[in-house]
Amino acid sequence: MKRYKKIYVEITNVCNLKCNFCPLTKRAPEFMTEASFEFIVSNIKHLTDQIYFHVMGEPLLHPKLAVFLEICDRHGLKVNITTNAVLIHEAEAILLHSPAVKQVNFSLGSFEANSETLTLESYIGNITSFILKAQATTNIVNSLRLWNLDSDLIRGANTWNDKIMALLEDQLNLNFSIKENCMTYRAGKLSNNVYVNIAEKFEWPDIDQELATEKVFCYGLRDKIAILVDGTVVPCCHDSDGNINLGNIFETSIDAIIDSSRAKAMYKGFTDRKVEEELCRKCGFARKF
């Protein structure tokens, strides 16, 4: 039986944007090599059925994207991709023709969070063009994310949300209001294999921030782990700088890493809602649970 619902694999920590909600990373910019990716996939496939191209960076930037998807397909793994969608038109053919692609998550808040020269109409148009083709020819699930609402502590960049939803309604030929249908429950199905998810902006964990909590539950090490571009294994996708370094998959087997005393202590701590790691005390996402 597979142990994890998903494993994040950061194929690059390089991004084409600088979103104001993103913590960026202090790590050296890097693109994972084909040999490294093949090694990782070969060594984690007994632990999961699907991997996510996500942590830091923009996966559609990777020049070996098509090759990586072929490797996943060969090893029987499905792939979820999280993208800011600026390059979706350029990567469209690769994604639509890969049997490995299970889901594409579009971070729509990326548009307002940048000074990108692409017009909103072009940005949303490229996304909906992909979605309509995916609906017609594949079983790819498309998730439209607006994780930029104001919270009690943080103000999000969301003045364009109504315009974004209006464009989606028009270009996806919807006969209902996304805002009216989905704002109450913050999620909903728009059409076949197309979903929207609306949420408050959250604060990424920062080891140097003052705000902290002692009671935290997290699904890290429970249904997911993450592997950074250099092979560092961390408990979840919100450890942007590898502060909780559980080991390196190129140096230690993944089974030994997740069976280590540090990993076990974290797992038990989350079960008991007790924080074992300083970074977890500073995680705005974990405070949701």
N, C-alpha and C positions, 0 to 999 in steps of 0.2 A: 504493500500500500504506500502511496506517495505521502510524504510527510508535510510538504508545504503547498499551500494553495498557489503560491507564486514566488518566484525568485527574481529580484531585480538585477539586471546586468547593465552596467553603465558602459556602453560601447564607446562613448566619448564624453569628456567633461567640458568640451568646447561648445559655445553657443553663439548664434548669430544675433542675439538680442541681449539687452540688459534690462530685464523687467524690474520694476520697482518693488515687486513683492518677493523677488528671488534673492537669497543671501549670497549668490555667486559662490565662488570657491577660491581658497588660497592655494589649492594644489596646482602643480604645473600642468599646462594644457597638454592633452594627450588623446590620441585616437588608438583604440585597441587594434592590435594586429590580427590578421586572420588566424595565425597559428595559436595565439592566446585565446581567441574566442572559441576555436575548435576544442582546445584543451578544457576550457571552462564548461562548455556544453557537455562534453564527454563525461565530465566528473560530477555534474549536478543532475543529470537527467533521471537518475534513480530517485531523486528527492521531490520531483515536481512534474506536472504535465505542461506547465506554461511559464514563460519568462516574460519580463517586462523590460523593454529598452527604455530605462528611465533611472535617474537619480539627478545628477546634474547634466548639463549639455543638451544639445538638440540632435537626436538620433538621425534625422533626415540629412544632416550634414555629412554623415560618414560615407566616404567613397566606396566602401565595401558593403553597403547596406544590402544589396541584392545577394551577395555571397553569403552574408550572415544569415539571411532568411533561408537560403537554400540549405545551409548547415543545420539550422533548426528543423527544417522539414525532414531532412535525412535522419535526424535523431528522434523524430516523433514528437517534437515540442511545438506547441502553439505560441504565438507571439502577440503581446499587447504593446502598442507603441503610444507614447505620450509626446505630443508635439505642439509647438507654438503655431504651427500651420503655415508659416510664411513660405516654406518650400514645398507645400503639398502638391502644387501643380507640377513641379519638377520631378517629384518622387511618385507621382500618381501611377504610372505604368508599372513600376517596381512593386508597389503595394498591391495593386489590383491583380497582378499575375502570380502572386506568391500564395500557394496553398497554406503556408505557415501562419499568415496574418489572421488573427482572430478578432482583434479589436483595435480601433484607432481612437485615442482620446485627444480631443482638440481643446487646448487651453485658450479659450477665447479672450480671457482677461489680458492676454499678452499684448493685444492691439493697443489698448488704452494705456498700458503700463510702459509704453515705449514712445519714441519719437520717430517711428518707422514711416518712411515716405509712401509706402503702399496705401492706397485709399481704402476706407472701410468697405466700400462696395466691391472692390477687387479682392480684398482679403476674404470676405464672406463668400463672394462668388466662386473663388477657387475651392473653398471648403465644400460648398453645396454641390459644385460640379463633381467633385470626387464622390460625395455621398450618393448622388443620383446614379453614377456609374457603378458604384459598389452595390447598391440595391439591385440594379439590373443584371449584374453579372456574377456576384459573389454572395457569400454569407457573412461578410465582415460586419461587425457591430460598430457603430459610430456613436461616440459619447461626446456631447457638446458641453463643455464645462465653463461656468461663470462663477468662479470661486473668488468673488471680489466684493461681496456685500459688506456693508459696515457692521462691525461688531461692537460690543460694549467698550472694547479697549482700542480697536483699530479702525481707521477709516480706509475703505477700499477705493480704488479707482474704478468707478462704475457709472459715470455720467453717460456713457455710450450704450449701456445695456438695453434700453428701450429701442434704440435704433438697430442694434444687433438682432434683437428678437424680431423686429418688424421685417428686416431683410431675410431672416431665416424663414419666417412665415410665408413671405412672397416667393422666395426662390425654391422652397421645398413644397410649394403648393399646398400649404396647410389652410384649413378652413376654420381655425380656432386661434385664440390668443394664447401664446406660450406663457405670458405673464400671468394671465388669469387662471390658466390650468395648472401651472406648475409652481407658482410662488408660495402657495400654502404648504405643500409638502416638499418643496425644493427639488423635486425630481419628477420625471414623467417620460412616457413614451410619446414621441412625435409622429412616427410612422414606422414602417417595417425596418427593424434593425437600427433605428435612430432614436437616441435618448438625450435628454437634457438633464443636467445636474447643476443646481444653483446653491451656493453656500457662502458663508461669511469668509472673509479673508482671515487666514490664521498666521500666527507668528512662528516662523521657523525657529528651531532650537538654536540658541547661541550660548556657548559656554561662558561668555563674558557678561550676559545680561543679568540684571538684578532680580527681575520677577522669577519666582520659583515656587514649586509645590512639592510636598513630600508624598502625596498620594497620587499615583499614576498607574493606569492600566494601559497596556499597549499590545498590539498584535505582533510586534516585532519578536522574532524567534518562535512565535506561536503558529502563524500561518504564512510568514514571509521572512526572508533575509535579503540582503543586498550585497552585490559584489561590485566594487569600484573599478575604474578602468585599469588600475595597476594591480588588481587582484586582491586588494584588501577586502576582507569580509566584515560587514557591519550589520547590526541587528535590523535596520529598517532603512527606507529610502530617504529619511529626513536627516540623516547624518551626512551632511554635505561635504564635510572635510575629513571624514574618517576618524573622528575623535574616539569612537569606541571601536578600536581596532581589535577584532577577535582573532586575527591571524591572516595569513596570505595564502590563497588557494594554490599559488605557484610554489609554495614552500611546505605547506602542510595540507593533508587531505581534508576535504570539506567535512567528512564525518568526524574527524578528530577535532576540528574547529568548533562545530556545533555541540560537541560532547565535552568541551572544555569546562573547567570549573567556573570561569567568568561567565560563559554563556548560560550555564545551568543556574548560576546565582541570579542573573538577570531574569530568566524565565520564571523562577520561583518568586522573585520580587514582584513581577507584574501580576502573578497569580494572587499574591497577598496584598496587592496595591501598595507596595513599598518600593521606593526608588533605590536602586543599587548604583546607578551611574549619574554623575553630575549633569551631563548633557540632558538626560531625560527629565530632570527637574525643571529645565528651561524650555520644554517643548510645548508650544501652544496647541499643536495638533493633538497630542496625547491627553490634554486636559478636556478634550471633547468627550472622552469615554468615561 
